């Protein structure tokens, strides 16, 4: 097992998922163009929802690319983590819309697993991760995200405690 590598990826996942929240607070409604452009799926629901913005995705990818060298990983690994974490987040939103859950509503497991599993799977060969490393990373992210989200809510950074 590679605990240090897992920790580095977890830091990047924290950046990937936290940066859109910070960007929203810093920019307000500026640059908040919805990724789905308001398009509705065959079920009549928005494809992703208004809370998934181009600003959030781009800021996430830039932050993880810049943060990777700081934690000792190549910027390309950071870009891959950012892209795949956002892909996981968008996938979660897609699933939540199909389940008719409101944007930013809580869906434990759906909210945490794809945005950590996708990057860890894609980075598996780049970082020589084992399946045990990937499973450990997903579990630690799952628990850490729930705890950190509540802390950020108490600090007034997040609008919801999840």
Phi, psi and omega per residue, in radians:
X1 nan 2.588 -3.099
X2 -2.051 1.371 -3.076
X3 -1.071 -0.615 -3.128
X4 -1.183 -0.745 3.111
X5 -1.135 -0.737 3.095
X6 -1.056 -0.754 3.117
X7 -1.054 -0.745 3.121
X8 -1.073 -0.762 3.124
X9 -1.157 -0.675 3.109
X10 -1.098 -0.646 3.068
X11 -1.100 -0.739 3.109
X12 -1.151 -0.644 3.086
X13 -1.146 -0.626 3.057
X14 -1.089 -0.781 3.075
X15 -1.085 -0.806 -3.092
X16 -1.049 -0.705 -3.077
X17 -1.560 -0.428 -3.130
X18 -1.521 -0.535 -3.082
X19 -1.044 -0.762 3.111
X20 -1.048 -0.603 3.111
X21 -1.147 -0.795 3.126
X22 -1.159 -0.719 3.134
X23 -1.088 -0.665 3.112
X24 -1.134 -0.751 3.127
X25 -1.139 -0.674 -3.099
X26 -1.315 -0.642 -3.035
X27 -1.734 -0.241 -3.053
X28 1.110 -2.260 -3.136
X29 -1.561 -0.112 3.122
X30 -1.101 2.403 3.076
X31 1.109 0.384 -3.080
X32 -1.644 0.877 -3.141
X33 -1.293 2.146 -3.127
X34 -1.156 2.379 -3.123
X35 -1.063 -0.657 -3.089
X36 -1.431 -0.049 3.113
X37 1.038 0.332 -3.136
X38 1.470 0.077 -3.104
X39 -1.151 2.477 3.111
X40 -1.866 2.494 3.116
X41 -1.397 3.061 -3.109
X42 -1.061 -0.358 3.130
X43 -1.475 0.024 3.128
X44 1.519 -0.164 3.135
X45 -1.546 2.706 3.042
X46 -0.957 2.581 3.134
X47 -1.060 -0.860 -3.136
X48 -2.184 -0.676 -3.101
X49 1.999 2.810 -3.060
X50 -1.204 -0.378 -3.068
X51 -1.398 -0.136 3.102
X52 -1.697 1.825 -2.994
X53 -2.008 2.765 3.046
X54 -1.059 -0.719 3.108
X55 -0.968 -0.809 -3.112
X56 -1.110 -0.803 -3.114
X57 -1.166 -0.827 -3.116
X58 -1.135 -0.720 3.140
X59 -1.143 -0.628 3.106
X60 -1.105 -0.833 -3.119
X61 -1.130 -0.742 3.112
X62 -1.109 -0.740 -3.118
X63 -1.144 -0.745 -3.132
X64 -1.237 -0.602 3.085
X65 -1.127 -0.734 3.131
X66 -1.293 -0.568 -3.096
X67 -1.365 -0.449 -3.089
X68 -0.995 -0.853 3.123
X69 -1.090 -0.499 3.128
X70 -1.154 -0.608 3.119
X71 -1.636 0.073 3.067
X72 1.633 0.370 3.086
X73 -2.065 2.740 3.120
X74 -1.148 2.560 -3.138
X75 -1.047 -0.519 3.123
X76 -1.143 -0.635 3.061
X77 -1.104 -0.733 3.092
X78 -1.044 -0.744 3.123
X79 -1.108 -0.759 3.129
X80 -1.098 -0.756 3.112
X81 -1.075 -0.793 3.132
X82 -1.081 -0.815 -3.130
X83 -1.096 -0.813 -3.073
X84 -1.335 -0.522 3.039
X85 -1.139 -0.730 3.100
X86 -1.204 -0.610 3.061
X87 -1.083 -0.735 3.089
X88 -1.114 -0.720 3.117
X89 -1.135 -0.728 3.112
X90 -1.168 -0.658 3.077
X91 -1.077 -0.755 3.092
X92 -1.032 -0.789 3.132
X93 -1.108 -0.718 3.096
X94 -1.019 -0.815 3.125
X95 -1.105 -0.743 -3.127
X96 -1.119 -0.653 3.084
X97 -1.154 -0.666 3.118
X98 -1.145 -0.533 3.097
X99 -1.478 0.053 -3.141
X100 1.081 0.566 3.041
X101 -1.523 2.511 -3.123
X102 -1.181 2.637 3.046
X103 -0.969 2.444 -3.128
X104 1.188 0.203 3.073
X105 -1.369 2.793 -3.083
X106 -1.455 2.331 3.038
X107 -2.543 1.421 -3.106
X108 -0.929 2.457 -3.062
X109 1.456 -0.967 3.117
X110 -1.070 -0.630 -3.124
X111 -1.277 -0.557 -3.003
X112 -1.786 -0.712 -2.958
X113 -1.165 -0.922 -3.090
X114 -1.038 -0.667 -3.075
X115 -1.308 -0.162 2.997
X116 -1.884 -0.638 -3.113
X117 -1.183 -0.783 -3.117
X118 -0.985 -0.907 -3.136
X119 -1.098 -0.702 -3.123
X120 -1.147 -0.682 3.102
X121 -1.162 -0.769 -3.112
X122 -1.185 -0.585 -3.134
X123 -1.510 0.013 -3.072
X124 -0.904 -0.924 -3.108
X125 -1.321 -0.597 -3.140
X126 -1.089 -0.596 -3.047
X127 -1.999 0.164 -3.121
X128 0.926 0.803 -3.138
X129 -1.442 2.459 3.047
X130 -1.602 2.980 3.085
X131 -1.144 -0.529 3.067
X132 -1.152 -0.730 3.084
X133 -1.037 -0.784 -3.107
X134 -1.124 -0.806 3.127
X135 -1.075 -0.754 3.124
X136 -1.099 -0.749 3.130
X137 -1.071 -0.745 3.136
X138 -1.145 -0.763 -3.132
X139 -1.126 -0.808 -3.136
X140 -1.127 -0.727 3.102
X141 -1.087 -0.777 -3.125
X142 -0.984 -0.903 -3.123
X143 -1.177 -0.812 -3.114
X144 -1.102 -0.653 -3.119
X145 -1.159 -0.693 3.126
X146 -1.146 -0.788 3.138
X147 -1.155 -0.849 -3.106
X148 -1.113 -0.672 3.137
X149 -1.058 -0.732 3.115
X150 -1.151 -0.683 3.114
X151 -1.126 -0.769 3.140
X152 -1.133 -0.574 3.070
X153 -1.139 -0.788 3.140
X154 -1.107 -0.533 3.110
X155 -1.446 -0.089 3.118
X156 1.443 0.223 -3.136
X157 -1.495 -0.681 3.084
X158 -1.739 2.608 3.129
X159 -1.484 -0.272 -3.114
X160 -2.323 2.585 -3.123
X161 -1.456 0.568 3.113
X162 -2.541 nan nan
